[in-house]
Amino acid sequence: MAVAILELGSTVSAAAPSSAAFIIGRAISGCGASGIVTGVFIAIAHSVPLHLRPIYNSTVGALECIASIVAPVIGGGFTIVILVFFFQDSKNQTIPKGSFVLKLKQLNFLHLFVFSISIVCLLLALEWGGATYSWSSGRIIGLLVVFGVTFTAFVALETLRRDNAVIPPSILSNKTMRLCVLYAFCASAAFNLSDYFVRPSVWIGWQIMYGVGMGLAIPQPWSASQTTLAAEDIPAGMTAIAFAISTGAALFISISQNIFTNLLRQGLSNIPDIDVDSITKQGATNLLKTVPATQTSQVIDVYNFAVTRTFWSCVAVVCLGLVAALGMDWNSVKTVSSGTGNDGEEEYNKRSQV
């Protein structure tokens, strides 16, 4: 189901006639991608003992980063080969009972539809606000109003469904789980913000250090949450973390883009005889081609100011993520506490003996 949703979103994005349609397609793709990632971590939870899950979770994270680079070329082929020839069903996993129709109802399509409308409206408002349209324009105000109404409706629907919600309130009543979700949101926001704004010439430099830090940071909520959740709550917990990661990436790319665009336009407007609209549409590669030689240094200073100030939002979310990490319970993955999800121990031992 998650793969089908991802393919649907990719099709909508590929055929999108406008930026609004493209954002809608990406929102649909994000729902599908989150389902795939969540499914992988749930499978690990049912197949691998708790003390080995950090290794497997980190490996999945590393492969996900590699796949984001090579997937357009060879992605589908490897996926099909692994599923057909190497995938083994976990015998230890408890399969929920009920008809296929009942299981479809548990997917909460209405909740996801309402949230998709909400997040698309917010992303469009952040994309257009202050750049394409003024913040006081009817379009932006209308988008923000629709976002507020639909997000409130989403929260209400989630509250009414209780333990059958997309993110059950009982999961978020756990302090460590709440902090894991916040940490995942901040880590994803910082990772995608930096990746989006840094030019290729510095990827080999300081981003190696940044990549090592993010490689250590992003897998942590997947592992930490499983030391505090009961086995039956792990799928919902993984869903909550995937939800936070996808939302953090989408929101902060748009937020940082809005900060950058507005700062750039404000700075360029103070330079005489400069076509602000023309320069902002050029992008970094062709930035100086439309600027007179006498004003090149001024434009570069403005552009540099806008980029560096944009990174302060990255610093802010990293600091917030640090606070969340410090507040988590320090549970060991080597010792299994009563009630925590370690259903993968028996399954792993069986496979090791084969």
C-alpha positions as CSV (number, residue, x, y, z in Angstrom):
1,M,0.0,0.0,0.0
2,A,2.8,2.4,0.9
3,V,4.6,1.7,-2.4
4,A,1.4,2.3,-4.3
5,I,0.9,5.6,-2.6
6,L,4.5,6.6,-3.3
7,E,4.0,5.7,-7.0
8,L,0.8,7.7,-7.2
9,G,2.5,10.8,-5.7
10,S,5.4,10.4,-8.1
11,T,3.1,10.2,-11.0
12,V,1.2,13.3,-9.9
13,S,4.6,15.2,-9.5
14,A,5.8,14.0,-12.9
15,A,2.7,15.3,-14.6
16,A,2.3,18.4,-12.5
17,P,1.5,21.5,-14.7
18,S,2.2,23.9,-11.8
19,S,4.1,24.3,-8.6
20,A,0.9,23.8,-6.6
21,A,0.2,20.4,-8.3
22,F,3.8,19.5,-7.8
23,I,3.6,20.2,-4.0
24,I,0.4,18.1,-3.8
25,G,2.2,15.2,-5.6
26,R,5.2,15.5,-3.2
27,A,2.9,15.4,-0.2
28,I,1.3,12.2,-1.5
29,S,4.8,10.8,-2.2
30,G,5.8,11.7,1.4
31,C,3.0,9.7,2.8
32,G,4.0,6.6,0.8
33,A,7.7,7.0,1.6
34,S,7.0,7.4,5.3
35,G,5.0,4.1,5.2
36,I,7.9,2.3,3.5
37,V,10.5,3.5,6.1
38,T,8.1,2.8,9.0
39,G,7.5,-0.7,7.6
40,V,11.2,-1.4,7.5
41,F,11.8,-0.4,11.1
42,I,8.8,-2.4,12.2
43,A,10.1,-5.5,10.4
44,I,13.5,-5.0,12.2
45,A,11.7,-4.7,15.6
46,H,10.0,-8.1,14.9
47,S,13.1,-9.8,13.6
48,V,16.1,-8.5,15.6
49,P,16.8,-8.4,19.3
50,L,16.8,-5.0,21.1
51,H,20.5,-4.8,21.6
52,L,21.3,-5.3,17.9
53,R,18.6,-2.9,16.6
54,P,20.8,0.3,16.7
55,I,23.2,-1.4,14.3
56,Y,20.4,-2.4,11.9
57,N,18.7,0.9,12.2
58,S,21.9,2.8,11.4
59,T,22.5,0.5,8.5
60,V,19.1,1.3,7.1
61,G,19.7,5.0,7.5
62,A,23.0,4.8,5.7
63,L,21.4,2.8,2.9
64,E,18.6,5.3,2.7
65,C,21.1,8.1,2.1
66,I,22.9,6.1,-0.5
67,A,19.6,5.2,-2.2
68,S,18.6,8.9,-2.4
69,I,21.6,9.4,-4.7
70,V,21.6,6.3,-6.8
71,A,17.9,5.5,-6.8
72,P,17.0,7.4,-10.0
73,V,19.4,5.1,-11.8
74,I,19.2,1.6,-10.3
75,G,16.6,1.9,-7.5
76,G,13.8,-0.3,-8.7
77,G,15.9,-3.2,-9.8
78,F,17.5,-3.8,-6.4
79,T,14.1,-3.5,-4.6
80,I,12.5,-6.2,-6.8
81,V,15.4,-8.6,-6.4
82,I,15.5,-8.3,-2.6
83,L,11.7,-8.7,-2.3
84,V,11.5,-11.7,-4.6
85,F,14.6,-13.7,-3.6
86,F,15.7,-12.6,-0.1
87,F,12.6,-11.5,1.9
88,Q,11.5,-13.9,4.6
89,D,8.3,-13.4,6.6
90,S,8.8,-13.1,10.3
91,K,7.2,-16.2,12.0
92,N,7.2,-14.4,15.4
93,Q,5.2,-11.5,14.2
94,T,1.6,-11.3,15.5
95,I,-0.7,-10.7,12.5
96,P,-3.7,-8.5,13.3
97,K,-7.0,-10.3,12.8
98,G,-9.8,-9.0,10.7
99,S,-11.0,-8.7,7.2
100,F,-9.2,-6.8,4.5
101,V,-11.9,-4.1,4.5
102,L,-11.4,-3.7,8.3
103,K,-7.7,-3.3,7.9
104,L,-8.2,-0.7,5.2
105,K,-10.4,1.3,7.6
106,Q,-7.6,1.2,10.1
107,L,-5.4,3.1,7.7
108,N,-7.2,6.3,8.5
109,F,-7.5,7.6,5.0
110,L,-9.8,10.5,6.1
111,H,-7.2,11.6,8.7
112,L,-4.4,11.5,6.2
113,F,-6.5,13.3,3.5
114,V,-7.3,16.1,6.0
115,F,-3.7,16.4,7.1
116,S,-2.5,16.4,3.5
117,I,-4.8,19.4,2.7
118,S,-3.5,21.1,5.8
119,I,0.2,20.6,5.1
120,V,-0.2,21.5,1.4
121,C,-1.9,24.8,2.3
122,L,0.9,25.6,4.8
123,L,3.7,24.8,2.4
124,L,2.1,27.0,-0.3
125,A,1.7,29.8,2.1
126,L,5.4,29.5,3.1
127,E,6.4,29.2,-0.5
128,W,4.5,32.3,-1.7
129,G,4.4,34.5,1.4
130,G,6.5,37.6,1.0
131,A,8.0,36.4,-2.3
132,T,5.2,35.8,-4.9
133,Y,2.5,37.5,-2.9
134,S,2.5,39.7,0.2
135,W,1.7,38.2,3.5
136,S,-1.4,40.4,3.7
137,S,-2.8,39.2,0.3
138,G,-6.0,37.3,0.2
139,R,-4.3,34.2,-1.2
140,I,-1.9,33.8,1.7
141,I,-4.5,34.6,4.4
142,G,-6.9,32.1,2.8
143,L,-4.2,29.4,2.7
144,L,-3.3,30.0,6.4
145,V,-7.0,29.9,7.4
146,V,-7.6,26.6,5.5
147,F,-4.4,25.3,7.2
148,G,-5.7,26.2,10.6
149,V,-9.1,24.8,10.1
150,T,-8.0,21.5,8.5
151,F,-5.2,21.0,11.1
152,T,-7.7,21.5,13.9
153,A,-10.0,19.0,12.2
154,F,-7.1,16.5,12.0
155,V,-6.3,16.9,15.7
156,A,-10.0,16.4,16.5
157,L,-10.2,13.3,14.4
158,E,-7.1,11.9,16.0
159,T,-8.5,12.6,19.5
160,L,-11.8,10.9,18.7
161,R,-10.1,7.7,17.3
162,R,-7.9,7.4,20.5
163,D,-5.8,4.3,20.2
164,N,-6.8,3.7,16.5
165,A,-5.5,7.1,15.5
166,V,-2.6,7.6,13.1
167,I,-0.6,8.7,16.2
168,P,-2.4,7.3,19.3
169,P,-2.5,9.8,22.2
170,S,-1.3,6.9,24.5
171,I,2.0,6.8,22.6
172,L,2.6,10.5,23.1
173,S,1.8,10.2,26.8
174,N,5.2,8.6,27.2
175,K,7.8,11.3,27.9
176,T,10.7,9.6,26.0
177,M,8.4,9.0,23.0
178,R,7.4,12.6,22.9
179,L,11.0,13.7,23.0
180,C,12.0,11.2,20.4
181,V,9.3,12.6,18.0
182,L,10.6,16.2,18.7
183,Y,14.2,15.1,18.2
184,A,13.4,13.3,14.9
185,F,11.5,16.5,13.7
186,C,14.5,18.7,14.5
187,A,17.1,16.3,13.1
188,S,15.3,15.9,9.9
189,A,14.7,19.7,9.6
190,A,18.4,20.4,10.1
191,F,19.6,17.7,7.7
192,N,17.3,18.7,4.8
193,L,17.8,22.4,5.3
194,S,21.6,22.2,5.1
195,D,21.4,19.7,2.2
196,Y,19.1,22.1,0.2
197,F,21.1,25.3,0.6
198,V,24.8,24.3,0.4
199,R,26.5,24.5,-2.9
200,P,28.3,21.5,-4.4
201,S,31.8,23.0,-4.0
202,V,31.7,22.6,-0.2
203,W,30.2,19.1,0.0
204,I,33.7,17.6,0.3
205,G,34.6,20.0,3.1
206,W,32.8,20.7,6.2
207,Q,29.7,18.7,5.2
208,I,31.7,15.5,5.8
209,M,31.8,16.5,9.5
210,Y,28.1,17.5,9.3
211,G,27.2,14.2,7.6
212,V,29.0,12.2,10.3
213,G,27.0,14.1,13.0
214,M,23.7,13.6,11.2
215,G,24.5,9.9,10.5
216,L,24.9,9.5,14.3
217,A,21.9,11.6,15.1
218,I,19.1,10.5,12.9
219,P,18.9,6.8,13.8
220,Q,18.7,7.6,17.6
221,P,15.0,8.2,18.0
222,W,14.2,4.9,16.2
223,S,16.3,3.0,18.8
224,A,15.5,5.1,21.9
225,S,11.8,4.8,21.4
226,Q,12.0,1.0,21.3
227,T,13.6,0.9,24.7
228,T,10.5,2.5,26.3
229,L,7.6,1.2,24.3
230,A,5.7,-2.1,24.7
231,A,6.0,-4.5,21.8
232,E,2.4,-3.8,20.6
233,D,3.1,-0.1,20.6
234,I,6.2,-0.2,18.5
235,P,4.4,0.1,15.1
236,A,2.5,3.2,16.3
237,G,5.8,4.7,17.7
238,M,7.6,4.1,14.4
239,T,4.8,5.8,12.6
240,A,5.0,8.8,14.9
241,I,8.7,9.2,14.3
242,A,8.4,8.8,10.5
243,F,5.6,11.4,10.6
244,A,7.9,13.8,12.5
245,I,10.8,13.3,10.1
246,S,8.7,13.9,7.0
247,T,6.9,16.9,8.4
248,G,10.2,18.4,9.7
249,A,11.9,18.1,6.4
250,A,8.9,19.6,4.4
251,L,8.2,22.5,6.8
252,F,11.7,23.7,7.3
253,I,12.8,23.6,3.7
254,S,9.8,25.9,3.0
255,I,10.5,28.0,6.0
256,S,14.2,28.4,5.2
257,Q,13.4,29.2,1.5
258,N,11.0,31.9,2.6
259,I,13.6,33.4,5.0
260,F,16.2,33.3,2.2
261,T,14.0,34.8,-0.5
262,N,12.7,37.6,1.7
263,L,16.1,38.6,3.0
264,L,17.5,38.5,-0.5
265,R,14.7,40.7,-1.9
266,Q,15.1,43.2,1.0
267,G,18.8,43.5,0.4
268,L,18.6,43.8,-3.4
269,S,15.9,46.5,-3.1
270,N,18.5,48.7,-1.4
271,I,20.9,48.5,-4.4
272,P,20.0,51.1,-7.1
273,D,19.2,50.1,-10.7
274,I,18.8,46.4,-9.8
275,D,15.9,44.2,-11.2
276,V,15.0,42.3,-8.0
277,D,12.6,39.9,-9.7
278,S,15.0,39.0,-12.4
279,I,17.9,38.3,-10.0
280,T,15.8,36.2,-7.6
281,K,14.6,34.0,-10.4
282,Q,18.1,33.4,-11.8
283,G,19.3,31.2,-8.9
284,A,22.9,31.0,-7.6
285,T,24.4,29.7,-10.8
286,N,23.4,32.5,-13.1
287,L,23.2,35.2,-10.4
288,L,25.9,37.5,-11.7
289,K,25.0,37.3,-15.4
290,T,22.3,39.9,-15.1
291,V,24.2,42.2,-12.7
292,P,26.4,45.1,-13.8
293,A,30.1,44.6,-13.0
294,T,30.1,47.7,-10.8
295,Q,27.4,46.2,-8.5
296,T,28.7,42.6,-8.4
297,S,30.3,42.9,-5.0
298,Q,27.2,44.4,-3.5
299,V,24.9,41.6,-4.9
300,I,27.3,38.9,-3.6
301,D,27.3,40.5,-0.1
302,V,23.5,40.5,-0.1
303,Y,23.3,37.0,-1.3
304,N,25.9,35.8,1.3
305,F,24.0,37.6,4.0
306,A,20.7,35.9,3.0
307,V,22.3,32.4,2.9
308,T,24.1,32.7,6.2
309,R,21.1,34.1,8.0
310,T,19.1,31.2,6.7
311,F,21.4,28.7,8.5
312,W,20.4,30.3,11.8
313,S,17.1,28.4,11.5
314,C,19.2,25.2,11.2
315,V,21.1,26.2,14.4
316,A,17.8,26.8,16.2
317,V,16.3,23.4,15.5
318,V,19.6,21.6,16.3
319,C,19.6,23.3,19.7
320,L,16.0,22.3,20.2
321,G,16.8,18.8,19.3
322,L,19.7,18.8,21.8
323,V,17.3,19.8,24.6
324,A,14.9,16.9,23.5
325,A,17.8,14.4,23.6
326,L,18.9,15.5,27.1
327,G,15.4,15.0,28.4
328,M,15.1,11.4,27.2
329,D,15.3,8.5,29.7
330,W,18.7,6.7,29.6
331,N,17.6,3.1,28.9
332,S,20.1,0.5,27.9
333,V,19.5,-1.6,24.8
334,K,21.6,-4.4,26.4
335,T,19.2,-5.1,29.3
336,V,15.6,-5.8,28.4
337,S,13.1,-4.1,30.7
338,S,9.7,-5.6,31.5
339,G,7.2,-4.6,28.9
340,T,9.6,-3.3,26.3
341,G,9.5,-4.5,22.7
342,N,12.0,-7.3,22.3
343,D,9.9,-9.7,20.2
344,G,12.8,-10.0,17.7
345,E,15.0,-12.0,20.1
346,E,13.4,-15.4,19.5
347,E,13.0,-14.8,15.8
348,Y,16.7,-13.7,15.5
349,N,17.9,-16.8,17.4
350,K,15.9,-19.1,15.1
351,R,17.4,-17.5,12.0
352,S,20.9,-17.7,13.4
353,Q,20.6,-21.5,13.8
354,V,19.6,-22.0,10.2
